[in-house]
Amino acid sequence: MPARTGQQYIDGLKRAKNHVYIHGEKVEDVTEHPAFRNVIRSMARLYDLQYEKPEKMLYTSPTTGDKVGLSFIAPKSIDDLIARREMISEWARFSGGMMGRSPDYLNANVMACGTANRWFAQGDPQYAENAENYYEHCRENDVTLTHTLIHPQVNRAKAQHEQKDHVALHLVEKTKDGIIVDGARLLATQGGITDELIVFPSTVKPSGEKEDPYSLAFAIPNNTPGLKFLSRESFDYGKNEWDHPLGSRFEEGDAIVIFNHVLIPWDRVFVLEDSGICNGTYRQTNAVVHMAHQVVAKNIVKTEFILGVVLSLMEAIGIDRFQHVKDKGTEIMLTLETMKSHLFRAEQNAQIDKWGNMTPDYAPLNAARNWYPRVYPRLVEILRILGASGLMGIPTQADFENEEIGKLIHRAMQGKNLEGYERVQLFRLAWDICLSAFGSRQTHYEYYFFGDPVKMGMAYFDAYDKEPFKEMIREFLGRTESPKPDFAKT
């Protein structure tokens, strides 16, 4: 079938009746529940955008000839990469980059694993066929996905096989119909509003052979019997879009995933009891490279959005001429241009990989994905500092509509270049980025996007090619014409 419309996405969720729980209750219809309905409508708009801009967002399926989502494309040229990035940017602009798990993120994942399916054949040739078929299934049906990567925080000082209770997701038994798994996984963003769940290993925490019962990769529909999504408290508080311009539209939600003796059919298994394959999956298939390409493109849009809010705020209250204010604006501009440079280098240095895909240069993407989690909190801090008391003095739309006080507030809240109503609307947007529950979650989310930044930094340091730089110093020190003392000649 062709790419889905927004209504088809909504209808699919209604039919599925996924097992979602929130605030102590089971959700009968996520499309109507106050914790999910608004973000579902935002997701639906993403799907509708594909048809509003088909030349930018759709491409012809290589198997059916239907028009399918461009985020699924297996790129064969740099032009394909750029086209995919432009599509990613279109979706990101709709939310100002505030939807971190828009469908394109995992679409890039299933594409990479599906086209690099021979990697999974090490475990069983059937697993390679499964990965290839799953990619086609997602692409041709425009499936929207969530995923889990990590085990619950029971005792981080011990490996999973050393835990006193097998809380983490693990293999229970193999049957003729598939495998039975049990346990819990974290942390499925959009778990309540997607069609299917992908379970893959962590990218930053390798496992040893004793972890093989926990070394799994598979995909199943979200309404699979025994599968439950326990969503955290919603940060969409039912406010209108004027009062909560981001939280009321883009609160994706995050969920603990419980597997209560869930049957995974054999045709949905990709890795089974093999920590070595799990450890290598993301890097060897280049899934992490294509996912990082999506993330960096999204984060560029997010930085542009924050810069736009900061510049608008400066202008609104006349602080844009002060030295320290300009310097803070410069920080954001430098972040933006650095991220754009990373992306440009990644695309222009792309090469065909061993699976036949045009794959971006990983080095700049890896630098960007390690750097941005460290700098994003500073971008938000700048917005908070510049907004100052104005981020507290933010009446609601209802205050402005009150006949007795509305006009008074409108006059009292005016800025240098904006009337009171418009200035407060701008400051409410700034507040929803840096101070609201939604904004605080964004900061936490970006910080841990790919995992613990310290562990990521250690992995980055260990993998970095250090020898050329050490050789540079050895060569420099070796130029000296001074003779070595005898004791130093050994």
KESE-313005 format. One line per 2 residues: their letters; for each residue x, y, z of C-alpha. Coordinates in Angstrom, 2 decimals, padded with zeros to 5 digits. Example, Ala and Ser with C-alpha at 12.3 -4.5 7.8 and 13.67 -1.06 7.14 Angstrom:
BEGIN
AS = 012.30/-004.50/007.80; 013.67/-001.06/007.14;
This chain:
BEGIN
MP = 000.00/000.00/000.00; 001.16/003.61/-000.49;
AR = 002.34/005.88/002.31; -000.34/006.40/004.92;
TG = -002.43/009.48/005.50; -002.93/010.89/008.96;
QQ = -006.44/009.45/009.19; -005.17/006.00/008.24;
YI = -002.61/006.24/011.03; -005.33/007.19/013.55;
DG = -007.68/004.46/012.31; -004.89/001.90/012.65;
LK = -004.37/002.80/016.31; -008.10/002.56/016.96;
RA = -008.27/-000.92/015.45; -005.14/-002.20/017.18;
KN = -006.28/-001.53/020.75; -002.69/-001.73/022.01;
HV = -002.13/-002.62/025.65; -001.36/000.83/027.06;
YI = -001.62/001.90/030.70; -001.28/005.40/032.16;
HG = -002.19/007.11/035.44; -003.27/003.75/036.88;
EK = -005.75/002.83/034.17; -005.85/000.79/030.97;
VE = -006.45/002.98/027.93; -009.33/001.81/025.76;
DV = -008.70/004.19/022.86; -005.42/006.10/022.77;
TE = -006.70/008.35/019.97; -009.26/009.86/022.36;
HP = -007.39/009.69/025.67; -006.28/013.17/026.88;
AF = -002.69/011.97/027.44; -002.28/010.87/023.81;
RN = -004.87/012.43/021.51; -003.02/015.68/020.86;
VI = 000.32/014.15/019.99; -001.49/011.57/017.85;
RS = -003.00/014.44/015.90; 000.47/015.92/015.50;
MA = 001.76/012.58/014.24; -001.15/012.44/011.83;
RL = -000.08/015.83/010.48; 003.35/014.38/009.75;
YD = 001.77/011.67/007.63; -000.44/014.19/005.85;
LQ = 002.61/016.31/005.08; 003.88/013.45/002.94;
YE = 000.98/014.05/000.58; 001.10/017.83/000.79;
KP = 004.75/017.76/-000.35; 005.03/014.46/-002.24;
EK = 007.96/015.61/-004.35; 009.98/016.06/-001.17;
ML = 008.60/013.33/001.05; 007.72/010.31/-001.08;
YT = 009.55/008.04/-003.51; 008.65/005.07/-005.66;
SP = 008.86/001.69/-003.95; 011.37/-000.60/-005.69;
TT = 009.05/-003.60/-005.25; 005.45/-002.36/-005.59;
GD = 005.77/000.90/-007.51; 003.68/002.64/-004.86;
KV = 004.69/006.00/-003.46; 006.19/005.33/-000.02;
GL = 007.85/007.45/002.66; 011.25/008.82/001.63;
SF = 012.62/008.17/005.12; 012.67/004.46/004.19;
IA = 014.90/004.93/001.14; 018.06/002.85/000.80;
PK = 020.30/005.66/-000.50; 022.46/004.91/-003.51;
SI = 023.90/008.37/-004.11; 024.76/011.56/-002.24;
DD = 021.70/013.12/-003.86; 019.60/010.39/-002.19;
LI = 021.13/011.25/001.18; 020.42/014.95/000.70;
AR = 016.86/014.23/-000.41; 016.30/012.08/002.68;
RE = 017.77/014.79/004.91; 015.48/017.42/003.36;
MI = 012.51/015.16/004.06; 013.70/014.71/007.66;
SE = 014.02/018.48/008.01; 010.46/019.02/006.75;
WA = 009.09/016.81/009.50; 011.38/018.39/012.11;
RF = 010.28/021.92/011.23; 006.67/021.00/011.98;
SG = 007.56/020.49/015.66; 010.61/022.75/015.87;
GM = 012.63/019.55/016.34; 010.72/018.80/019.55;
MG = 009.59/015.33/018.44; 012.73/013.29/018.94;
RS = 011.18/010.01/017.84; 009.30/011.06/014.73;
PD = 008.91/008.00/012.45; 011.96/008.76/010.28;
YL = 014.35/007.86/013.11; 013.50/004.16/013.25;
NA = 012.67/004.02/009.55; 016.37/004.61/008.96;
NV = 017.12/001.79/011.39; 014.97/-000.85/009.68;
MA = 016.32/000.23/006.29; 019.92/-000.28/007.39;
CG = 019.23/-003.63/009.05; 017.06/-004.81/006.18;
TA = 019.63/-004.03/003.50; 022.50/-005.36/005.65;
NR = 020.48/-008.48/006.46; 023.42/-010.83/005.80;
WF = 024.85/-009.70/009.14; 022.03/-011.57/010.91;
AQ = 022.65/-014.76/008.92; 025.53/-015.50/011.30;
GD = 022.93/-016.66/013.78; 020.62/-018.33/011.27;
PQ = 019.94/-017.72/007.55; 016.29/-017.32/008.50;
YA = 017.15/-014.25/010.59; 018.63/-012.52/007.53;
EN = 015.45/-013.20/005.58; 013.42/-011.90/008.52;
AE = 015.34/-008.60/008.60; 014.91/-008.10/004.88;
NY = 011.20/-008.92/004.97; 010.62/-006.69/007.97;
YE = 012.14/-003.70/006.20; 009.80/-004.25/003.28;
HC = 006.82/-004.72/005.59; 007.50/-001.41/007.35;
RE = 008.21/000.49/004.14; 005.19/-000.81/002.21;
ND = 002.77/-000.33/005.13; 004.27/002.89/006.52;
VT = 004.49/001.27/009.95; 005.24/003.61/012.83;
LT = 007.67/002.16/015.35; 008.88/002.45/018.90;
HT = 011.86/000.62/020.35; 013.59/-000.44/023.55;
LI = 017.33/-000.70/024.12; 018.15/-000.94/027.81;
HP = 017.45/-003.06/030.88; 015.79/-001.68/034.04;
QV = 018.03/-000.03/036.63; 017.97/-002.86/039.15;
NR = 021.63/-003.06/040.15; 023.98/-001.31/037.76;
AK = 026.98/-002.76/039.62; 026.15/-006.23/038.31;
AQ = 025.70/-007.78/034.87; 022.24/-009.13/034.03;
HE = 023.19/-012.76/034.65; 024.39/-011.77/038.14;
QK = 021.12/-010.15/039.23; 019.19/-011.93/042.01;
DH = 015.94/-011.63/040.05; 015.60/-011.95/036.28;
VA = 013.77/-008.65/035.80; 015.40/-007.81/032.46;
LH = 013.90/-009.12/029.23; 015.25/-012.61/028.58;
LV = 014.61/-015.81/026.68; 012.40/-018.32/028.51;
EK = 012.05/-021.09/025.94; 011.98/-021.97/022.27;
TK = 008.86/-023.50/020.74; 007.85/-024.62/017.27;
DG = 005.93/-021.33/016.84; 008.63/-019.01/018.11;
II = 010.43/-017.92/021.25; 008.90/-017.07/024.62;
VD = 010.37/-014.00/026.33; 009.70/-012.47/029.72;
GA = 010.84/-009.42/031.66; 011.01/-005.66/031.24;
RL = 012.77/-003.14/029.01; 013.23/000.65/029.00;
LA = 012.30/003.14/027.60; 009.88/003.16/024.69;
TQ = 009.33/006.74/023.55; 005.98/006.95/021.73;
GG = 005.19/003.49/023.08; 001.52/004.36/023.40;
IT = 001.02/005.83/019.93; 002.84/003.50/017.54;
DE = 002.07/000.30/015.64; 005.00/-001.96/016.42;
LI = 007.91/-002.43/018.80; 011.52/-003.15/017.85;
VF = 013.74/-004.72/020.51; 017.43/-004.24/019.86;
PS = 020.58/-004.22/022.01; 022.11/-001.09/023.50;
TV = 024.65/000.75/021.38; 026.89/001.65/024.32;
KP = 026.79/-001.34/026.71; 028.33/-004.46/025.17;
SG = 027.48/-007.88/026.61; 029.54/-011.00/027.19;
EK = 028.69/-014.63/026.50; 027.01/-015.06/029.88;
ED = 024.52/-012.41/028.74; 023.36/-014.53/025.78;
PY = 019.88/-015.23/027.25; 019.40/-011.43/027.28;
SL = 020.89/-010.96/023.79; 017.81/-010.62/021.63;
AF = 016.55/-008.64/018.66; 013.03/-008.91/017.27;
AI = 009.96/-006.91/016.26; 006.29/-007.43/017.11;
PN = 002.97/-005.55/016.88; 002.14/-003.48/019.94;
NT = -001.10/-005.44/020.50; 000.74/-008.76/020.88;
PG = -000.75/-010.75/023.81; 001.24/-010.30/027.01;
LK = 002.94/-007.08/025.83; 002.14/-004.04/027.97;
FL = 003.23/-000.39/027.80; 003.30/001.44/031.13;
SR = 003.42/005.11/030.16; 004.82/007.71/032.49;
ES = 002.75/010.67/033.67; 001.76/012.82/030.72;
FD = 003.19/016.33/030.41; 000.25/017.33/028.25;
YG = -001.89/018.86/030.97; -004.89/019.49/028.77;
KN = -004.04/023.16/028.30; -004.67/024.98/025.04;
EW = -001.99/025.53/022.41; -001.58/029.19/023.35;
DH = -000.78/028.44/026.98; 001.32/025.30/026.30;
PL = 002.40/025.63/022.66; 004.71/022.59/022.74;
GS = 003.45/020.34/025.52; -000.08/020.42/024.14;
RF = 001.05/019.14/020.73; 004.29/017.20/020.93;
EE = 004.32/015.30/024.23; 005.51/011.94/022.89;
GD = 005.43/010.04/026.16; 007.85/007.35/027.34;
AI = 006.92/003.87/028.50; 008.26/000.93/030.45;
VI = 007.67/-002.19/028.39; 006.56/-005.36/030.17;
FN = 006.77/-008.75/028.46; 004.60/-011.29/030.28;
HV = 005.61/-014.57/028.59; 005.24/-013.09/025.12;
LI = 005.46/-015.30/022.04; 007.72/-013.90/019.32;
PW = 007.05/-015.71/016.01; 010.15/-017.13/014.34;
DR = 009.69/-014.86/011.32; 010.11/-011.80/013.57;
VF = 013.39/-012.86/015.23; 016.66/-011.20/014.12;
VL = 019.15/-012.18/016.86; 018.87/-014.95/019.41;
ED = 021.28/-015.83/022.24; 024.32/-014.26/020.63;
SG = 025.91/-011.32/022.43; 028.56/-010.97/019.71;
IC = 026.00/-010.34/016.98; 024.07/-008.01/019.28;
NG = 027.17/-006.00/020.14; 028.06/-005.50/016.50;
TY = 024.63/-004.96/014.98; 024.37/-001.18/014.95;
RQ = 027.89/-000.52/013.76; 028.28/-003.41/011.34;
TN = 024.96/-002.74/009.57; 025.66/001.04/009.65;
AV = 022.26/001.49/011.30; 023.85/003.84/013.84;
VH = 025.27/005.96/010.99; 021.93/006.37/009.22;
MA = 020.14/007.01/012.51; 022.77/009.59/013.48;
HQ = 022.22/011.28/010.10; 018.56/011.67/010.98;
VV = 019.33/012.88/014.50; 021.86/015.52/013.42;
AK = 019.45/016.82/010.77; 016.70/017.01/013.40;
NI = 018.97/018.72/015.91; 019.96/021.36/013.38;
VK = 016.29/022.26/013.01; 015.89/022.22/016.78;
TE = 018.82/024.58/017.19; 017.40/026.87/014.49;
FI = 014.09/026.90/016.38; 015.71/027.79/019.71;
LG = 017.83/030.47/018.02; 014.67/031.92/016.49;
VV = 012.97/032.07/019.90; 016.07/033.66/021.50;
LS = 016.39/036.31/018.78; 012.67/037.07/018.92;
LM = 012.83/037.39/022.70; 015.85/039.73/022.53;
EA = 014.10/041.96/020.04; 010.77/041.90/021.89;
IG = 012.16/043.47/025.05; 015.03/045.49/023.58;
ID = 018.00/043.60/025.01; 019.62/042.77/021.66;
RF = 022.11/045.65/021.88; 023.78/044.52/025.12;
QH = 027.20/042.89/024.93; 026.53/039.86/027.15;
VK = 023.24/039.24/025.37; 024.87/039.23/021.94;
DK = 027.56/036.91/023.26; 024.94/034.39/024.37;
GT = 023.23/034.61/021.00; 026.60/033.96/019.41;
EI = 026.93/030.72/021.40; 023.78/029.38/019.81;
ML = 024.82/030.56/016.36; 028.18/028.82/016.72;
TL = 026.43/025.63/017.80; 024.16/025.80/014.77;
ET = 026.94/026.41/012.27; 029.10/023.67/013.80;
MK = 026.27/021.16/013.53; 025.64/022.18/009.92;
SH = 029.32/021.73/009.13; 029.29/018.23/010.63;
LF = 026.28/017.32/008.51; 027.76/018.78/005.31;
RA = 031.00/016.87/005.77; 029.12/013.65/006.54;
EQ = 027.08/013.90/003.35; 029.80/015.11/001.02;
NA = 032.26/012.42/002.20; 029.66/009.65/001.97;
QI = 030.66/006.38/000.33; 028.97/003.17/-000.77;
DK = 029.28/000.65/002.06; 029.65/-003.12/001.80;
WG = 025.87/-003.50/001.79; 025.49/-001.26/-001.26;
NM = 024.15/001.83/000.52; 025.49/005.35/000.18;
TP = 026.46/005.86/003.80; 027.44/009.18/005.39;
DY = 030.92/009.67/006.82; 030.49/008.50/010.39;
AP = 033.30/010.56/011.95; 031.51/013.96/011.84;
LN = 028.16/012.41/012.75; 029.73/010.60/015.69;
AA = 031.35/013.84/016.85; 028.01/015.66/016.55;
RN = 026.02/013.01/018.38; 028.56/013.03/021.23;
WY = 028.76/016.83/021.39; 025.12/017.92/021.11;
PR = 023.93/016.22/024.35; 026.62/018.20/026.18;
VY = 025.73/021.54/024.62; 021.90/021.36/024.45;
PR = 021.46/022.10/028.19; 023.49/025.28/027.62;
LV = 021.20/026.41/024.79; 018.22/026.03/027.09;
EI = 020.07/027.79/029.90; 020.72/030.78/027.63;
LR = 017.02/031.05/026.88; 016.22/030.86/030.57;
IL = 018.80/033.51/031.49; 017.67/035.96/028.81;
GA = 013.98/035.43/029.56; 014.57/036.17/033.27;
SG = 011.46/037.32/035.14; 009.53/037.44/031.89;
LM = 009.35/033.64/032.03; 007.43/033.90/035.29;
GI = 005.20/036.79/034.28; 003.19/034.82/031.73;
PT = -000.58/035.23/032.09; -002.79/032.66/030.38;
QA = -005.03/033.21/027.40; -008.00/033.15/029.78;
DF = -006.52/036.13/031.61; -006.45/038.16/028.41;
EN = -010.02/037.15/027.61; -011.28/038.38/030.97;
EE = -013.26/041.60/030.40; -012.10/043.19/033.65;
IG = -008.35/042.55/033.51; -007.65/041.60/029.88;
KL = -006.93/045.11/028.64; -004.88/045.91/031.73;
IH = -002.67/042.87/031.20; -002.34/043.61/027.51;
RA = -000.96/047.05/028.36; 001.21/045.89/031.27;
MQ = 002.84/043.04/029.34; 003.84/045.02/026.25;
GK = 007.41/044.86/024.95; 009.58/047.16/022.88;
NL = 008.32/045.69/019.62; 005.30/043.60/020.60;
EG = 001.95/044.25/022.21; 001.22/042.48/025.48;
YE = -000.77/039.55/024.06; 001.85/038.75/021.41;
RV = 004.79/039.20/023.81; 003.31/036.82/026.38;
QL = 002.60/034.29/023.64; 006.28/034.38/022.68;
FR = 007.41/034.06/026.29; 005.07/031.14/026.88;
LA = 006.81/029.38/023.99; 010.20/030.13/025.56;
WD = 008.90/028.85/028.92; 007.71/025.62/027.31;
IC = 011.23/025.03/025.98; 013.21/025.75/029.14;
LS = 011.05/025.65/032.28; 007.91/023.55/031.84;
AF = 007.75/019.82/032.50; 007.79/019.31/028.75;
GS = 010.90/021.46/028.39; 012.69/019.75/031.27;
RQ = 012.00/016.38/029.69; 013.45/017.68/026.39;
TH = 016.70/018.61/028.14; 016.92/015.25/029.90;
YE = 015.99/013.44/026.69; 018.64/015.15/024.56;
YY = 021.30/014.56/027.22; 020.68/010.80/027.17;
FF = 019.56/010.50/023.54; 022.13/007.87/022.52;
GD = 022.97/006.77/026.06; 025.07/007.96/028.98;
PV = 027.26/010.75/027.51; 030.20/009.68/029.69;
KM = 030.06/006.10/028.44; 029.60/007.37/024.92;
GM = 032.60/009.64/025.40; 034.70/006.72/026.63;
AY = 033.70/004.66/023.60; 034.47/007.62/021.35;
FD = 037.89/008.06/022.93; 038.72/004.37/022.67;
AY = 037.73/004.14/018.99; 039.38/007.40/017.92;
DK = 042.47/007.00/015.73; 045.07/008.55/018.04;
EP = 048.23/007.28/016.39; 048.64/010.05/013.76;
FK = 048.70/012.70/016.48; 051.18/010.85/018.66;
EM = 053.34/010.26/015.60; 053.25/014.01/014.89;
IR = 054.75/014.67/018.32; 057.33/011.90/018.00;
EF = 058.42/013.32/014.65; 058.59/016.85/016.07;
LG = 060.68/015.83/019.08; 062.91/013.73/016.84;
RT = 063.99/016.75/014.81; 066.29/018.03/017.53;
ES = 069.99/018.05/016.68; 071.07/017.85/020.32;
PK = 072.78/014.52/021.06; 071.14/012.21/023.61;
PD = 073.03/011.64/026.84; 074.44/008.16/027.13;
FA = 071.89/007.03/029.74; 069.02/007.95/027.36;
KT = 070.29/006.01/024.33; 068.79/002.68/025.35;
